[in-house]
């Protein structure tokens, strides 16, 4: 069950071909509107989304804001991969409205 007010509140379940039963208990990705990045950050070796979240938002649980603002990063763990070192990512405002805690 998804909590009321969660950023996943309106996300759909994975439904099978017959359109009746969920394929599994997960939910599909929620629709993400473009985030207004107010800061560009260059990824360095050892960066992790939770640590960037702590640095920019003083909260390790807001890492998803950074992930939402950077659709080229599919999974949070991808940021730790060598291929992103030197890449520029967007860091959205910490006071953005629209779902989540």
LUMSEKOL-279181 format. One record per residue (C-alpha): x, y, z. Coordinates in steps of 0.02 Angstrom, whole numbers, plus 32768, in hexadecimal, padded with zeros to 4 digits. Example, Ala and Ser with C-alpha at 12.3 -4.5 7.8 and 13.67 -1.06 7.14 Angstrom:
REM LUMSEKOL-279181
82677F1F8186
82AC7FCB8165
REM end
This chain:
REM LUMSEKOL-279181
800080008000
804080AC7FD1
803381338055
7FC581C8802F
8032825C8001
80C081EB7FC5
8114821C7F22
80DA81707EE4
802481897F15
7FE7818F7E61
806081107E18
801480777DC3
80337FC07DEF
80847F4B7D73
7FED7EF87D20
7FF77E5B7CB4
7FC17E487BFF
7F107E1B7C32
7F017EC07C91
7EBB7E6F7D2E
7F3E7E377DAA
7FDE7E907DDB
80777E387D94
80CD7E567E3B
80B77EC67ED2
81207F557E92
80EB7FF57E3E
811F80477D9C
818C80DF7D9C
812C817D7DBE
812382047D3B
81A882857D5A
819983367D1C
823883957CF3
829283D27D8F
82D384827D96
838A84667DBB
83D484FB7E10
848384B67E23
84F384537DB0
856683D87E07
85F783767DBD
85FD82C27DF9
869E828C7E4D
86DD81E17E80
868381A27F1C
85E482077F03
854281B67F3A
849381FD7F31
847681ED7FEC
8515824E8011
84EC82D47F91
843F82E07FDE
848B82F78089
8500837D8048
847E83E17FE5
83DF83C0804C
8423839080F6
83BC82F180E6
83F68249809F
834482178070
832B829C7FE9
83A082477F6D
830B82257EFC
82FE82DF7ED3
83AA82D77E82
837D82367E28
82DB82847DE6
8339831B7DA3
83B282AB7D43
8351822D7CD9
83F281ED7C8B
8418819A7D32
83A381057D31
83D480B87DD8
841A81117E71
84AE80997E76
84DE80CF7DC5
852281727E08
85AF81107E5B
85E780C97DB5
868681077D64
862981427CC7
85D881D57D24
8679821E7D6D
868E82C97D1E
85D882D07CE4
856C83637D16
84C883417D70
843F83B67DAC
841A83D47E63
836784167E76
832F84907EFA
831084427FA3
8267849A7FB2
821C84527F13
8164842D7F1F
811083907EE5
810A82F27F49
818182997FBA
81C482B38064
REM end
